[in-house]
């Protein structure tokens, strides 16, 4: 699997398991993925999770941090630890 498909799948899986409920936000993230903007899609997803103060599990948070490292967007996961509920 090439890196493009790997990263796209990574962000897509995180989106599917995210606590986001706004169809507009989800559509925006999917659109960014479709046009090859995986890093921006990931950052947008994380920003909305934080902005809406959506609770996340420690396991999901760990996956977000790992993805941020993989994508080279470390600031995307900043402050998300504040939303961990377990």
PDB file of N, CA, C and O in Angstrom:
ATOM      1  N   UNK A   1       0.846  -1.178   0.000  1.00  0.00           N
ATOM      2  CA  UNK A   1       0.000   0.000   0.000  1.00  0.00           C
ATOM      3  C   UNK A   1       0.890   1.240   0.000  1.00  0.00           C
ATOM      4  O   UNK A   1       1.819   1.347   0.801  1.00  0.00           O
ATOM      5  N   UNK A   2       0.604   2.164  -0.894  1.00  0.00           N
ATOM      6  CA  UNK A   2       1.413   3.372  -0.931  1.00  0.00           C
ATOM      7  C   UNK A   2       1.013   4.322   0.199  1.00  0.00           C
ATOM      8  O   UNK A   2      -0.055   4.188   0.797  1.00  0.00           O
ATOM      9  N   UNK A   3       1.874   5.259   0.467  1.00  0.00           N
ATOM     10  CA  UNK A   3       1.670   6.175   1.599  1.00  0.00           C
ATOM     11  C   UNK A   3       0.355   6.956   1.476  1.00  0.00           C
ATOM     12  O   UNK A   3      -0.349   7.143   2.468  1.00  0.00           O
ATOM     13  N   UNK A   4       0.032   7.401   0.292  1.00  0.00           N
ATOM     14  CA  UNK A   4      -1.196   8.171   0.079  1.00  0.00           C
ATOM     15  C   UNK A   4      -2.415   7.398   0.574  1.00  0.00           C
ATOM     16  O   UNK A   4      -3.224   7.930   1.336  1.00  0.00           O
ATOM     17  N   UNK A   5      -2.545   6.157   0.147  1.00  0.00           N
ATOM     18  CA  UNK A   5      -3.698   5.357   0.546  1.00  0.00           C
ATOM     19  C   UNK A   5      -3.654   5.010   2.033  1.00  0.00           C
ATOM     20  O   UNK A   5      -4.692   4.952   2.692  1.00  0.00           O
ATOM     21  N   UNK A   6      -2.464   4.782   2.551  1.00  0.00           N
ATOM     22  CA  UNK A   6      -2.317   4.494   3.979  1.00  0.00           C
ATOM     23  C   UNK A   6      -2.796   5.674   4.821  1.00  0.00           C
ATOM     24  O   UNK A   6      -3.582   5.501   5.753  1.00  0.00           O
ATOM     25  N   UNK A   7      -2.318   6.871   4.489  1.00  0.00           N
ATOM     26  CA  UNK A   7      -2.677   8.066   5.260  1.00  0.00           C
ATOM     27  C   UNK A   7      -4.160   8.377   5.089  1.00  0.00           C
ATOM     28  O   UNK A   7      -4.833   8.731   6.057  1.00  0.00           O
ATOM     29  N   UNK A   8      -4.660   8.250   3.896  1.00  0.00           N
ATOM     30  CA  UNK A   8      -6.080   8.499   3.645  1.00  0.00           C
ATOM     31  C   UNK A   8      -6.939   7.534   4.463  1.00  0.00           C
ATOM     32  O   UNK A   8      -7.936   7.946   5.055  1.00  0.00           O
ATOM     33  N   UNK A   9      -6.564   6.267   4.499  1.00  0.00           N
ATOM     34  CA  UNK A   9      -7.293   5.278   5.281  1.00  0.00           C
ATOM     35  C   UNK A   9      -7.203   5.555   6.775  1.00  0.00           C
ATOM     36  O   UNK A   9      -8.180   5.388   7.505  1.00  0.00           O
ATOM     37  N   UNK A  10      -6.033   5.977   7.224  1.00  0.00           N
ATOM     38  CA  UNK A  10      -5.837   6.302   8.637  1.00  0.00           C
ATOM     39  C   UNK A  10      -6.783   7.414   9.082  1.00  0.00           C
ATOM     40  O   UNK A  10      -7.481   7.274  10.086  1.00  0.00           O
ATOM     41  N   UNK A  11      -6.807   8.493   8.350  1.00  0.00           N
ATOM     42  CA  UNK A  11      -7.665   9.626   8.704  1.00  0.00           C
ATOM     43  C   UNK A  11      -9.138   9.250   8.554  1.00  0.00           C
ATOM     44  O   UNK A  11      -9.967   9.646   9.374  1.00  0.00           O
ATOM     45  N   UNK A  12      -9.459   8.504   7.530  1.00  0.00           N
ATOM     46  CA  UNK A  12     -10.837   8.082   7.301  1.00  0.00           C
ATOM     47  C   UNK A  12     -11.356   7.224   8.462  1.00  0.00           C
ATOM     48  O   UNK A  12     -12.484   7.413   8.917  1.00  0.00           O
ATOM     49  N   UNK A  13     -10.538   6.287   8.937  1.00  0.00           N
ATOM     50  CA  UNK A  13     -10.942   5.446  10.079  1.00  0.00           C
ATOM     51  C   UNK A  13     -11.134   6.277  11.337  1.00  0.00           C
ATOM     52  O   UNK A  13     -12.087   6.068  12.088  1.00  0.00           O
ATOM     53  N   UNK A  14     -10.231   7.218  11.564  1.00  0.00           N
ATOM     54  CA  UNK A  14     -10.362   8.078  12.743  1.00  0.00           C
ATOM     55  C   UNK A  14     -11.629   8.929  12.650  1.00  0.00           C
ATOM     56  O   UNK A  14     -12.301   9.161  13.655  1.00  0.00           O
ATOM     57  N   UNK A  15     -11.946   9.385  11.458  1.00  0.00           N
ATOM     58  CA  UNK A  15     -13.167  10.167  11.266  1.00  0.00           C
ATOM     59  C   UNK A  15     -14.396   9.317  11.569  1.00  0.00           C
ATOM     60  O   UNK A  15     -15.312   9.766  12.258  1.00  0.00           O
ATOM     61  N   UNK A  16     -14.414   8.097  11.057  1.00  0.00           N
ATOM     62  CA  UNK A  16     -15.561   7.209  11.274  1.00  0.00           C
ATOM     63  C   UNK A  16     -15.778   6.917  12.759  1.00  0.00           C
ATOM     64  O   UNK A  16     -16.914   6.725  13.193  1.00  0.00           O
ATOM     65  N   UNK A  17     -14.709   6.884  13.530  1.00  0.00           N
ATOM     66  CA  UNK A  17     -14.803   6.575  14.954  1.00  0.00           C
ATOM     67  C   UNK A  17     -14.822   7.825  15.829  1.00  0.00           C
ATOM     68  O   UNK A  17     -14.845   7.730  17.056  1.00  0.00           O
ATOM     69  N   UNK A  18     -14.814   8.969  15.209  1.00  0.00           N
ATOM     70  CA  UNK A  18     -14.764  10.224  15.963  1.00  0.00           C
ATOM     71  C   UNK A  18     -16.116  10.520  16.608  1.00  0.00           C
ATOM     72  O   UNK A  18     -17.143   9.970  16.209  1.00  0.00           O
ATOM     73  N   UNK A  19     -16.100  11.391  17.603  1.00  0.00           N
ATOM     74  CA  UNK A  19     -17.359  11.796  18.236  1.00  0.00           C
ATOM     75  C   UNK A  19     -18.093  12.900  17.469  1.00  0.00           C
ATOM     76  O   UNK A  19     -19.124  13.390  17.930  1.00  0.00           O
ATOM     77  N   UNK A  20     -17.578  13.288  16.322  1.00  0.00           N
ATOM     78  CA  UNK A  20     -18.220  14.347  15.541  1.00  0.00           C
ATOM     79  C   UNK A  20     -19.627  13.937  15.126  1.00  0.00           C
ATOM     80  O   UNK A  20     -19.863  12.801  14.714  1.00  0.00           O
ATOM     81  N   UNK A  21     -20.549  14.874  15.242  1.00  0.00           N
ATOM     82  CA  UNK A  21     -21.926  14.601  14.847  1.00  0.00           C
ATOM     83  C   UNK A  21     -22.430  15.554  13.760  1.00  0.00           C
ATOM     84  O   UNK A  21     -23.431  15.271  13.102  1.00  0.00           O
ATOM     85  N   UNK A  22     -21.753  16.660  13.574  1.00  0.00           N
ATOM     86  CA  UNK A  22     -22.169  17.633  12.567  1.00  0.00           C
ATOM     87  C   UNK A  22     -21.921  17.067  11.171  1.00  0.00           C
ATOM     88  O   UNK A  22     -20.781  16.801  10.790  1.00  0.00           O
ATOM     89  N   UNK A  23     -22.984  16.891  10.430  1.00  0.00           N
ATOM     90  CA  UNK A  23     -22.862  16.359   9.070  1.00  0.00           C
ATOM     91  C   UNK A  23     -22.047  17.293   8.181  1.00  0.00           C
ATOM     92  O   UNK A  23     -21.348  16.835   7.278  1.00  0.00           O
ATOM     93  N   UNK A  24     -22.133  18.602   8.429  1.00  0.00           N
ATOM     94  CA  UNK A  24     -21.366  19.563   7.638  1.00  0.00           C
ATOM     95  C   UNK A  24     -19.867  19.388   7.874  1.00  0.00           C
ATOM     96  O   UNK A  24     -19.079  19.389   6.928  1.00  0.00           O
ATOM     97  N   UNK A  25     -19.482  19.239   9.132  1.00  0.00           N
ATOM     98  CA  UNK A  25     -18.066  19.052   9.460  1.00  0.00           C
ATOM     99  C   UNK A  25     -17.567  17.730   8.879  1.00  0.00           C
ATOM    100  O   UNK A  25     -16.494  17.678   8.279  1.00  0.00           O
ATOM    101  N   UNK A  26     -18.332  16.684   9.055  1.00  0.00           N
ATOM    102  CA  UNK A  26     -17.946  15.370   8.526  1.00  0.00           C
ATOM    103  C   UNK A  26     -17.801  15.443   7.007  1.00  0.00           C
ATOM    104  O   UNK A  26     -16.856  14.890   6.445  1.00  0.00           O
ATOM    105  N   UNK A  27     -18.727  16.118   6.350  1.00  0.00           N
ATOM    106  CA  UNK A  27     -18.654  16.276   4.894  1.00  0.00           C
ATOM    107  C   UNK A  27     -17.419  17.074   4.489  1.00  0.00           C
ATOM    108  O   UNK A  27     -16.771  16.747   3.495  1.00  0.00           O
ATOM    109  N   UNK A  28     -17.089  18.115   5.246  1.00  0.00           N
ATOM    110  CA  UNK A  28     -15.894  18.906   4.953  1.00  0.00           C
ATOM    111  C   UNK A  28     -14.630  18.060   5.057  1.00  0.00           C
ATOM    112  O   UNK A  28     -13.753  18.130   4.196  1.00  0.00           O
ATOM    113  N   UNK A  29     -14.543  17.262   6.115  1.00  0.00           N
ATOM    114  CA  UNK A  29     -13.366  16.409   6.301  1.00  0.00           C
ATOM    115  C   UNK A  29     -13.284  15.384   5.171  1.00  0.00           C
ATOM    116  O   UNK A  29     -12.205  15.141   4.630  1.00  0.00           O
ATOM    117  N   UNK A  30     -14.399  14.796   4.820  1.00  0.00           N
ATOM    118  CA  UNK A  30     -14.410  13.828   3.706  1.00  0.00           C
ATOM    119  C   UNK A  30     -14.002  14.473   2.392  1.00  0.00           C
ATOM    120  O   UNK A  30     -13.278  13.876   1.595  1.00  0.00           O
ATOM    121  N   UNK A  31     -14.469  15.696   2.169  1.00  0.00           N
ATOM    122  CA  UNK A  31     -14.107  16.422   0.948  1.00  0.00           C
ATOM    123  C   UNK A  31     -12.591  16.659   0.900  1.00  0.00           C
ATOM    124  O   UNK A  31     -11.954  16.454  -0.134  1.00  0.00           O
ATOM    125  N   UNK A  32     -12.032  17.088   2.020  1.00  0.00           N
ATOM    126  CA  UNK A  32     -10.583  17.310   2.066  1.00  0.00           C
ATOM    127  C   UNK A  32      -9.825  16.024   1.789  1.00  0.00           C
ATOM    128  O   UNK A  32      -8.805  16.043   1.099  1.00  0.00           O
ATOM    129  N   UNK A  33     -10.307  14.914   2.314  1.00  0.00           N
ATOM    130  CA  UNK A  33      -9.683  13.621   2.028  1.00  0.00           C
ATOM    131  C   UNK A  33      -9.770  13.299   0.536  1.00  0.00           C
ATOM    132  O   UNK A  33      -8.808  12.813  -0.060  1.00  0.00           O
ATOM    133  N   UNK A  34     -10.921  13.572  -0.055  1.00  0.00           N
ATOM    134  CA  UNK A  34     -11.147  13.240  -1.466  1.00  0.00           C
ATOM    135  C   UNK A  34     -10.229  14.025  -2.399  1.00  0.00           C
ATOM    136  O   UNK A  34      -9.883  13.551  -3.482  1.00  0.00           O
ATOM    137  N   UNK A  35      -9.835  15.228  -1.973  1.00  0.00           N
ATOM    138  CA  UNK A  35      -8.982  16.054  -2.835  1.00  0.00           C
ATOM    139  C   UNK A  35      -7.506  15.961  -2.445  1.00  0.00           C
ATOM    140  O   UNK A  35      -6.687  16.754  -2.909  1.00  0.00           O
ATOM    141  N   UNK A  36      -7.172  14.992  -1.594  1.00  0.00           N
ATOM    142  CA  UNK A  36      -5.770  14.741  -1.273  1.00  0.00           C
ATOM    143  C   UNK A  36      -5.179  15.620  -0.192  1.00  0.00           C
ATOM    144  O   UNK A  36      -3.958  15.741  -0.093  1.00  0.00           O
ATOM    145  N   UNK A  37      -6.014  16.229   0.613  1.00  0.00           N
ATOM    146  CA  UNK A  37      -5.555  17.108   1.696  1.00  0.00           C
ATOM    147  C   UNK A  37      -5.691  16.394   3.041  1.00  0.00           C
ATOM    148  O   UNK A  37      -6.423  16.847   3.921  1.00  0.00           O
ATOM    149  N   UNK A  38      -4.987  15.285   3.190  1.00  0.00           N
ATOM    150  CA  UNK A  38      -5.127  14.456   4.388  1.00  0.00           C
ATOM    151  C   UNK A  38      -4.725  15.186   5.667  1.00  0.00           C
ATOM    152  O   UNK A  38      -5.403  15.070   6.688  1.00  0.00           O
ATOM    153  N   UNK A  39      -3.623  15.939   5.612  1.00  0.00           N
ATOM    154  CA  UNK A  39      -3.177  16.653   6.799  1.00  0.00           C
ATOM    155  C   UNK A  39      -4.192  17.704   7.222  1.00  0.00           C
ATOM    156  O   UNK A  39      -4.481  17.846   8.410  1.00  0.00           O
ATOM    157  N   UNK A  40      -4.732  18.436   6.263  1.00  0.00           N
ATOM    158  CA  UNK A  40      -5.738  19.452   6.561  1.00  0.00           C
ATOM    159  C   UNK A  40      -7.031  18.803   7.054  1.00  0.00           C
ATOM    160  O   UNK A  40      -7.691  19.329   7.950  1.00  0.00           O
ATOM    161  N   UNK A  41      -7.387  17.673   6.473  1.00  0.00           N
ATOM    162  CA  UNK A  41      -8.582  16.943   6.916  1.00  0.00           C
ATOM    163  C   UNK A  41      -8.430  16.522   8.379  1.00  0.00           C
ATOM    164  O   UNK A  41      -9.348  16.684   9.183  1.00  0.00           O
ATOM    165  N   UNK A  42      -7.260  15.982   8.708  1.00  0.00           N
ATOM    166  CA  UNK A  42      -6.993  15.548  10.081  1.00  0.00           C
ATOM    167  C   UNK A  42      -7.022  16.734  11.034  1.00  0.00           C
ATOM    168  O   UNK A  42      -7.633  16.663  12.100  1.00  0.00           O
ATOM    169  N   UNK A  43      -6.369  17.815  10.657  1.00  0.00           N
ATOM    170  CA  UNK A  43      -6.342  19.013  11.498  1.00  0.00           C
ATOM    171  C   UNK A  43      -7.749  19.566  11.698  1.00  0.00           C
ATOM    172  O   UNK A  43      -8.103  19.975  12.804  1.00  0.00           O
ATOM    173  N   UNK A  44      -8.544  19.582  10.649  1.00  0.00           N
ATOM    174  CA  UNK A  44      -9.924  20.064  10.740  1.00  0.00           C
ATOM    175  C   UNK A  44     -10.732  19.197  11.695  1.00  0.00           C
ATOM    176  O   UNK A  44     -11.475  19.716  12.528  1.00  0.00           O
ATOM    177  N   UNK A  45     -10.592  17.891  11.581  1.00  0.00           N
ATOM    178  CA  UNK A  45     -11.304  16.966  12.460  1.00  0.00           C
ATOM    179  C   UNK A  45     -10.918  17.213  13.916  1.00  0.00           C
ATOM    180  O   UNK A  45     -11.784  17.327  14.783  1.00  0.00           O
ATOM    181  N   UNK A  46      -9.624  17.294  14.175  1.00  0.00           N
ATOM    182  CA  UNK A  46      -9.163  17.515  15.552  1.00  0.00           C
ATOM    183  C   UNK A  46      -9.628  18.864  16.085  1.00  0.00           C
ATOM    184  O   UNK A  46     -10.020  18.975  17.246  1.00  0.00           O
ATOM    185  N   UNK A  47      -9.585  19.883  15.242  1.00  0.00           N
ATOM    186  CA  UNK A  47     -10.012  21.221  15.661  1.00  0.00           C
ATOM    187  C   UNK A  47     -11.474  21.229  16.081  1.00  0.00           C
ATOM    188  O   UNK A  47     -11.833  21.848  17.082  1.00  0.00           O
ATOM    189  N   UNK A  48     -12.316  20.545  15.321  1.00  0.00           N
ATOM    190  CA  UNK A  48     -13.735  20.513  15.657  1.00  0.00           C
ATOM    191  C   UNK A  48     -14.011  19.669  16.900  1.00  0.00           C
ATOM    192  O   UNK A  48     -14.895  19.999  17.690  1.00  0.00           O
ATOM    193  N   UNK A  49     -13.269  18.596  17.074  1.00  0.00           N
ATOM    194  CA  UNK A  49     -13.421  17.808  18.305  1.00  0.00           C
ATOM    195  C   UNK A  49     -13.125  18.703  19.503  1.00  0.00           C
ATOM    196  O   UNK A  49     -13.860  18.693  20.490  1.00  0.00           O
ATOM    197  N   UNK A  50     -12.045  19.476  19.411  1.00  0.00           N
ATOM    198  CA  UNK A  50     -11.672  20.362  20.512  1.00  0.00           C
ATOM    199  C   UNK A  50     -12.668  21.512  20.649  1.00  0.00           C
ATOM    200  O   UNK A  50     -13.127  21.814  21.751  1.00  0.00           O
ATOM    201  N   UNK A  51     -12.997  22.143  19.542  1.00  0.00           N
ATOM    202  CA  UNK A  51     -13.899  23.297  19.557  1.00  0.00           C
ATOM    203  C   UNK A  51     -15.256  22.954  20.173  1.00  0.00           C
ATOM    204  O   UNK A  51     -15.842  23.758  20.899  1.00  0.00           O
ATOM    205  N   UNK A  52     -15.743  21.758  19.873  1.00  0.00           N
ATOM    206  CA  UNK A  52     -17.051  21.334  20.390  1.00  0.00           C
ATOM    207  C   UNK A  52     -16.946  20.610  21.732  1.00  0.00           C
ATOM    208  O   UNK A  52     -17.947  20.128  22.261  1.00  0.00           O
ATOM    209  N   UNK A  53     -15.732  20.537  22.278  1.00  0.00           N
ATOM    210  CA  UNK A  53     -15.485  19.877  23.578  1.00  0.00           C
ATOM    211  C   UNK A  53     -16.088  18.477  23.622  1.00  0.00           C
ATOM    212  O   UNK A  53     -16.779  18.117  24.575  1.00  0.00           O
ATOM    213  N   UNK A  54     -15.821  17.698  22.591  1.00  0.00           N
ATOM    214  CA  UNK A  54     -16.387  16.354  22.497  1.00  0.00           C
ATOM    215  C   UNK A  54     -15.535  15.373  23.284  1.00  0.00           C
ATOM    216  O   UNK A  54     -14.318  15.335  23.102  1.00  0.00           O
ATOM    217  N   UNK A  55     -16.140  14.586  24.147  1.00  0.00           N
ATOM    218  CA  UNK A  55     -15.366  13.629  24.953  1.00  0.00           C
ATOM    219  C   UNK A  55     -14.778  12.529  24.084  1.00  0.00           C
ATOM    220  O   UNK A  55     -15.412  12.052  23.143  1.00  0.00           O
ATOM    221  N   UNK A  56     -13.544  12.133  24.420  1.00  0.00           N
ATOM    222  CA  UNK A  56     -12.875  11.048  23.708  1.00  0.00           C
ATOM    223  C   UNK A  56     -12.258  10.091  24.723  1.00  0.00           C
ATOM    224  O   UNK A  56     -11.962  10.472  25.856  1.00  0.00           O
ATOM    225  N   UNK A  57     -12.072   8.858  24.302  1.00  0.00           N
ATOM    226  CA  UNK A  57     -11.446   7.866  25.177  1.00  0.00           C
ATOM    227  C   UNK A  57      -9.927   8.035  25.128  1.00  0.00           C
ATOM    228  O   UNK A  57      -9.389   8.641  24.201  1.00  0.00           O
ATOM    229  N   UNK A  58      -9.261   7.504  26.117  1.00  0.00           N
ATOM    230  CA  UNK A  58      -7.799   7.573  26.128  1.00  0.00           C
ATOM    231  C   UNK A  58      -7.226   6.774  24.953  1.00  0.00           C
ATOM    232  O   UNK A  58      -6.193   7.150  24.399  1.00  0.00           O
ATOM    233  N   UNK A  59      -7.872   5.697  24.576  1.00  0.00           N
ATOM    234  CA  UNK A  59      -7.422   4.889  23.441  1.00  0.00           C
ATOM    235  C   UNK A  59      -7.518   5.706  22.143  1.00  0.00           C
ATOM    236  O   UNK A  59      -6.584   5.713  21.341  1.00  0.00           O
ATOM    237  N   UNK A  60      -8.639   6.387  21.944  1.00  0.00           N
ATOM    238  CA  UNK A  60      -8.824   7.201  20.744  1.00  0.00           C
ATOM    239  C   UNK A  60      -7.838   8.368  20.748  1.00  0.00           C
ATOM    240  O   UNK A  60      -7.266   8.701  19.710  1.00  0.00           O
ATOM    241  N   UNK A  61      -7.641   8.981  21.896  1.00  0.00           N
ATOM    242  CA  UNK A  61      -6.666  10.062  22.010  1.00  0.00           C
ATOM    243  C   UNK A  61      -5.274   9.572  21.604  1.00  0.00           C
ATOM    244  O   UNK A  61      -4.564  10.256  20.866  1.00  0.00           O
ATOM    245  N   UNK A  62      -4.893   8.411  22.075  1.00  0.00           N
ATOM    246  CA  UNK A  62      -3.596   7.845  21.706  1.00  0.00           C
ATOM    247  C   UNK A  62      -3.466   7.652  20.208  1.00  0.00           C
ATOM    248  O   UNK A  62      -2.403   7.882  19.631  1.00  0.00           O
ATOM    249  N   UNK A  63      -4.541   7.232  19.589  1.00  0.00           N
ATOM    250  CA  UNK A  63      -4.528   7.047  18.128  1.00  0.00           C
ATOM    251  C   UNK A  63      -4.425   8.391  17.403  1.00  0.00           C
ATOM    252  O   UNK A  63      -3.771   8.489  16.364  1.00  0.00           O
ATOM    253  N   UNK A  64      -5.071   9.425  17.952  1.00  0.00           N
ATOM    254  CA  UNK A  64      -4.965  10.762  17.359  1.00  0.00           C
ATOM    255  C   UNK A  64      -3.532  11.282  17.452  1.00  0.00           C
ATOM    256  O   UNK A  64      -3.008  11.849  16.493  1.00  0.00           O
ATOM    257  N   UNK A  65      -2.904  11.086  18.605  1.00  0.00           N
ATOM    258  CA  UNK A  65      -1.520  11.533  18.779  1.00  0.00           C
ATOM    259  C   UNK A  65      -0.593  10.782  17.827  1.00  0.00           C
ATOM    260  O   UNK A  65       0.281  11.385  17.203  1.00  0.00           O
ATOM    261  N   UNK A  66      -0.781   9.480  17.715  1.00  0.00           N
ATOM    262  CA  UNK A  66       0.042   8.680  16.792  1.00  0.00           C
ATOM    263  C   UNK A  66      -0.163   9.151  15.349  1.00  0.00           C
ATOM    264  O   UNK A  66       0.796   9.239  14.582  1.00  0.00           O
ATOM    265  N   UNK A  67      -1.393   9.449  14.984  1.00  0.00           N
ATOM    266  CA  UNK A  67      -1.674   9.928  13.630  1.00  0.00           C
ATOM    267  C   UNK A  67      -1.037  11.299  13.402  1.00  0.00           C
ATOM    268  O   UNK A  67      -0.496  11.564  12.328  1.00  0.00           O
ATOM    269  N   UNK A  68      -1.100  12.159  14.402  1.00  0.00           N
ATOM    270  CA  UNK A  68      -0.481  13.486  14.284  1.00  0.00           C
ATOM    271  C   UNK A  68       1.021  13.349  14.046  1.00  0.00           C
ATOM    272  O   UNK A  68       1.599  14.090  13.250  1.00  0.00           O
ATOM    273  N   UNK A  69       1.646  12.404  14.733  1.00  0.00           N
ATOM    274  CA  UNK A  69       3.074  12.154  14.525  1.00  0.00           C
ATOM    275  C   UNK A  69       3.321  11.610  13.126  1.00  0.00           C
ATOM    276  O   UNK A  69       4.254  12.033  12.445  1.00  0.00           O
ATOM    277  N   UNK A  70       2.494  10.684  12.706  1.00  0.00           N
ATOM    278  CA  UNK A  70       2.621  10.079  11.374  1.00  0.00           C
ATOM    279  C   UNK A  70       2.475  11.124  10.271  1.00  0.00           C
ATOM    280  O   UNK A  70       3.191  11.095   9.270  1.00  0.00           O
ATOM    281  N   UNK A  71       1.534  12.046  10.471  1.00  0.00           N
ATOM    282  CA  UNK A  71       1.261  13.061   9.462  1.00  0.00           C
ATOM    283  C   UNK A  71       2.188  14.268   9.558  1.00  0.00           C
ATOM    284  O   UNK A  71       2.240  15.086   8.640  1.00  0.00           O
ATOM    285  N   UNK A  72       2.916  14.380  10.664  1.00  0.00           N
ATOM    286  CA  UNK A  72       3.785  15.538  10.855  1.00  0.00           C
ATOM    287  C   UNK A  72       3.019  16.790  11.232  1.00  0.00           C
ATOM    288  O   UNK A  72       3.464  17.909  10.977  1.00  0.00           O
ATOM    289  N   UNK A  73       1.851  16.587  11.849  1.00  0.00           N
ATOM    290  CA  UNK A  73       1.005  17.716  12.266  1.00  0.00           C
ATOM    291  C   UNK A  73       0.798  17.651  13.775  1.00  0.00           C
ATOM    292  O   UNK A  73      -0.331  17.533  14.251  1.00  0.00           O
ATOM    293  N   UNK A  74       1.887  17.727  14.514  1.00  0.00           N
ATOM    294  CA  UNK A  74       1.837  17.517  15.959  1.00  0.00           C
ATOM    295  C   UNK A  74       0.884  18.473  16.671  1.00  0.00           C
ATOM    296  O   UNK A  74       0.274  18.100  17.673  1.00  0.00           O
ATOM    297  N   UNK A  75       0.749  19.689  16.174  1.00  0.00           N
ATOM    298  CA  UNK A  75      -0.130  20.659  16.833  1.00  0.00           C
ATOM    299  C   UNK A  75      -1.610  20.293  16.709  1.00  0.00           C
ATOM    300  O   UNK A  75      -2.437  20.800  17.466  1.00  0.00           O
ATOM    301  N   UNK A  76      -1.944  19.428  15.770  1.00  0.00           N
ATOM    302  CA  UNK A  76      -3.344  19.030  15.582  1.00  0.00           C
ATOM    303  C   UNK A  76      -3.926  18.392  16.835  1.00  0.00           C
ATOM    304  O   UNK A  76      -5.100  18.589  17.150  1.00  0.00           O
ATOM    305  N   UNK A  77      -3.113  17.634  17.543  1.00  0.00           N
ATOM    306  CA  UNK A  77      -3.606  16.911  18.724  1.00  0.00           C
ATOM    307  C   UNK A  77      -3.376  17.680  20.029  1.00  0.00           C
ATOM    308  O   UNK A  77      -3.719  17.192  21.106  1.00  0.00           O
ATOM    309  N   UNK A  78      -2.800  18.871  19.935  1.00  0.00           N
ATOM    310  CA  UNK A  78      -2.599  19.680  21.143  1.00  0.00           C
ATOM    311  C   UNK A  78      -3.920  19.892  21.866  1.00  0.00           C
ATOM    312  O   UNK A  78      -4.951  20.141  21.240  1.00  0.00           O
ATOM    313  N   UNK A  79      -3.881  19.795  23.136  1.00  0.00           N
ATOM    314  CA  UNK A  79      -5.013  20.069  24.046  1.00  0.00           C
ATOM    315  C   UNK A  79      -6.106  19.023  24.010  1.00  0.00           C
ATOM    316  O   UNK A  79      -7.029  19.087  24.822  1.00  0.00           O
ATOM    317  N   UNK A  80      -6.041  18.054  23.094  1.00  0.00           N
ATOM    318  CA  UNK A  80      -7.101  17.048  23.060  1.00  0.00           C
ATOM    319  C   UNK A  80      -7.087  16.177  24.298  1.00  0.00           C
ATOM    320  O   UNK A  80      -8.089  15.532  24.610  1.00  0.00           O
ATOM    321  N   UNK A  81      -5.964  16.145  25.016  1.00  0.00           N
ATOM    322  CA  UNK A  81      -5.904  15.377  26.260  1.00  0.00           C
ATOM    323  C   UNK A  81      -6.897  15.919  27.291  1.00  0.00           C
ATOM    324  O   UNK A  81      -7.289  15.198  28.208  1.00  0.00           O
ATOM    325  N   UNK A  82      -7.300  17.171  27.148  1.00  0.00           N
ATOM    326  CA  UNK A  82      -8.286  17.790  28.044  1.00  0.00           C
ATOM    327  C   UNK A  82      -9.664  17.132  27.896  1.00  0.00           C
ATOM    328  O   UNK A  82     -10.507  17.256  28.784  1.00  0.00           O
ATOM    329  N   UNK A  83      -9.892  16.442  26.792  1.00  0.00           N
ATOM    330  CA  UNK A  83     -11.204  15.875  26.490  1.00  0.00           C
ATOM    331  C   UNK A  83     -11.310  14.389  26.834  1.00  0.00           C
ATOM    332  O   UNK A  83     -12.370  13.786  26.668  1.00  0.00           O
ATOM    333  N   UNK A  84     -10.215  13.802  27.311  1.00  0.00           N
ATOM    334  CA  UNK A  84     -10.216  12.370  27.642  1.00  0.00           C
ATOM    335  C   UNK A  84     -11.085  12.145  28.859  1.00  0.00           C
ATOM    336  O   UNK A  84     -10.939  12.823  29.876  1.00  0.00           O
ATOM    337  N   UNK A  85     -11.992  11.187  28.747  1.00  0.00           N
ATOM    338  CA  UNK A  85     -12.963  10.941  29.820  1.00  0.00           C
ATOM    339  C   UNK A  85     -12.657   9.739  30.668  1.00  0.00           C
ATOM    340  O   UNK A  85     -13.313   9.547  31.691  1.00  0.00           O
ATOM    341  N   UNK A  86     -11.690   8.913  30.299  1.00  0.00           N
ATOM    342  CA  UNK A  86     -11.388   7.736  31.129  1.00  0.00           C
ATOM    343  C   UNK A  86      -9.948   7.704  31.553  1.00  0.00           C
ATOM    344  O   UNK A  86      -9.531   6.782  32.254  1.00  0.00           O
TER     345      UNK A  86
END
